[in-house]
Amino acid sequence: MVDDDLAARARAWIAQDPDPVTRSELDALLAAAEAGDQPSAADLAERFAGRLEFGTAGLRGELGAGPMRMNRVLVAQAAAGLAAYLLGRERGIAGMGPTVVIGYDGRHNSSIFARDTAELMQGAGVAAMLLPRALPTPVLAFAVRHLGASAGVMVTASHNPA
């Protein structure tokens, strides 16, 4: 059985999730947990036991629904936090205000997470430059320095297990 608070948090997550795959995943997991499936209830509880945190290699986690997984909701929240930080610093390319360069690699969801980040930055008032295709991390590092950008975001799963 799932307690009411956990079920409410899962439903709130589903309501804000723009990705039909992770929305369906969490909806099915919640339904199974509410029907009494203990492994599903344990999985659901683990996904909502906290939230992924930035570490030495950035924001890392298994792909999936919930705050303890990498997904579009979590990426949006991280992008919003970075945008707020950059706007508070008022540093960037002359005449543009805060600027972020965003790169991605060829791993699963990297391009989607990068586009979401760029859209959120732009919407928050931070100039976002999305690199044109999947490129290695050193290209992003070069672009940030060369352009004098405020920050760089590299979307990659290079530090995650297979």
C-alpha positions as CSV (number, residue, x, y, z in Angstrom):
1,M,0.0,0.0,0.0
2,V,1.1,3.5,-0.7
3,D,0.6,6.4,1.8
4,D,-1.4,9.4,0.7
5,D,1.5,11.8,0.7
6,L,3.6,9.6,-1.6
7,A,0.7,9.1,-4.0
8,A,0.0,12.8,-4.0
9,R,3.7,13.6,-4.8
10,A,3.7,11.0,-7.6
11,R,0.5,12.5,-9.1
12,A,1.9,16.0,-8.9
13,W,5.1,14.8,-10.7
14,I,2.9,13.1,-13.4
15,A,1.0,16.3,-13.9
16,Q,4.1,18.4,-14.6
17,D,6.0,15.8,-16.7
18,P,6.2,16.8,-20.4
19,D,7.5,13.4,-21.4
20,P,4.8,10.8,-22.2
21,V,7.3,7.9,-21.7
22,T,8.2,8.8,-18.1
23,R,4.6,10.0,-17.4
24,S,3.3,6.6,-18.4
25,E,6.1,4.8,-16.5
26,L,5.2,6.6,-13.2
27,D,1.5,6.3,-13.8
28,A,1.8,2.5,-14.2
29,L,4.1,2.2,-11.2
30,L,1.7,4.2,-9.0
31,A,-1.2,2.1,-10.1
32,A,0.6,-1.1,-9.3
33,A,1.8,0.2,-6.0
34,E,-1.8,1.3,-5.0
35,A,-3.0,-2.2,-6.1
36,G,-0.8,-3.7,-3.4
37,D,2.3,-4.7,-5.5
38,Q,5.1,-4.5,-2.9
39,P,8.1,-4.3,-5.4
40,S,6.3,-1.4,-7.1
41,A,5.6,0.3,-3.8
42,A,9.2,0.0,-2.9
43,D,10.4,1.3,-6.3
44,L,8.0,4.3,-6.0
45,A,9.1,5.1,-2.5
46,E,12.8,5.0,-3.6
47,R,12.1,7.4,-6.5
48,F,10.6,9.9,-4.1
49,A,13.0,9.4,-1.2
50,G,14.9,12.6,-2.0
51,R,16.2,14.3,-5.1
52,L,19.3,13.9,-7.2
53,E,22.0,16.3,-6.1
54,F,25.0,17.8,-7.9
55,G,28.3,16.1,-7.2
56,T,31.8,16.2,-8.7
57,A,30.6,15.0,-12.0
58,G,27.4,17.1,-12.1
59,L,23.8,15.9,-11.8
60,R,23.8,12.1,-12.3
61,G,21.3,9.3,-12.1
62,E,19.4,6.6,-13.8
63,L,16.9,7.6,-16.5
64,G,13.3,7.4,-15.3
65,A,10.5,9.2,-13.6
66,G,10.7,10.9,-10.2
67,P,13.1,13.2,-8.4
68,M,15.7,10.5,-7.8
69,R,16.0,9.8,-11.6
70,M,17.2,11.8,-14.6
71,N,14.3,13.1,-16.6
72,R,12.9,16.2,-18.2
73,V,11.2,17.5,-15.1
74,L,14.5,17.3,-13.1
75,V,16.4,18.9,-16.0
76,A,13.9,21.8,-16.1
77,Q,14.2,22.4,-12.4
78,A,18.0,22.4,-12.6
79,A,17.9,24.7,-15.6
80,A,15.6,27.1,-13.7
81,G,17.9,27.2,-10.8
82,L,20.9,27.9,-12.9
83,A,19.1,30.6,-14.8
84,A,18.1,32.3,-11.5
85,Y,21.7,32.1,-10.3
86,L,23.0,33.6,-13.5
87,L,20.5,36.4,-13.6
88,G,21.5,37.2,-10.0
89,R,25.1,37.6,-11.0
90,E,24.5,39.9,-14.0
91,R,27.6,38.7,-15.9
92,G,27.7,37.8,-19.5
93,I,28.7,38.7,-23.0
94,A,28.6,42.5,-23.5
95,G,25.2,43.7,-24.4
96,M,23.6,40.3,-23.9
97,G,23.5,39.8,-20.1
98,P,24.0,36.3,-18.8
99,T,24.8,33.8,-21.5
100,V,25.0,30.0,-21.3
101,V,26.4,27.7,-23.9
102,I,24.8,24.2,-24.0
103,G,26.3,21.1,-25.5
104,Y,25.2,17.5,-25.7
105,D,26.6,14.2,-26.8
106,G,25.0,11.2,-28.6
107,R,23.7,9.4,-25.5
108,H,20.0,8.7,-24.9
109,N,18.0,11.9,-24.2
110,S,21.0,14.2,-24.3
111,S,19.7,16.3,-27.2
112,I,16.2,16.5,-25.6
113,F,17.6,17.6,-22.2
114,A,19.9,20.2,-24.0
115,R,17.0,21.6,-26.0
116,D,14.8,21.8,-22.8
117,T,17.6,23.6,-21.0
118,A,18.1,26.1,-23.8
119,E,14.3,26.8,-24.0
120,L,14.1,27.3,-20.2
121,M,17.1,29.6,-20.2
122,Q,15.7,31.7,-23.0
123,G,12.3,31.9,-21.2
124,A,14.0,33.1,-18.0
125,G,15.9,35.8,-19.8
126,V,19.3,34.1,-20.1
127,A,20.8,34.1,-23.6
128,A,21.2,30.4,-24.6
129,M,23.5,29.1,-27.3
130,L,22.8,25.5,-28.2
131,L,25.7,23.8,-30.0
132,P,24.5,22.6,-33.4
133,R,25.0,18.8,-33.0
134,A,26.4,16.2,-30.6
135,L,29.9,17.2,-29.8
136,P,32.5,16.2,-27.2
137,T,32.8,18.0,-23.9
138,P,36.0,19.9,-24.8
139,V,34.2,21.7,-27.6
140,L,31.8,23.1,-25.0
141,A,34.7,24.2,-22.7
142,F,36.3,25.9,-25.7
143,A,33.0,27.7,-26.7
144,V,32.4,29.0,-23.1
145,R,35.9,30.5,-22.9
146,H,36.0,31.7,-26.5
147,L,32.6,33.4,-26.3
148,G,33.1,34.7,-22.8
149,A,29.9,33.0,-21.7
150,S,28.7,33.1,-18.1
151,A,28.3,29.3,-17.9
152,G,28.3,26.1,-19.9
153,V,26.0,23.1,-19.6
154,M,27.1,19.7,-21.0
155,V,24.4,17.1,-21.2
156,T,26.2,13.7,-21.2
157,A,25.8,10.3,-19.5
158,S,29.5,9.7,-19.7
159,H,29.9,9.1,-16.0
160,N,26.9,6.8,-15.6
161,P,27.0,3.1,-15.6
162,A,26.0,1.3,-18.8
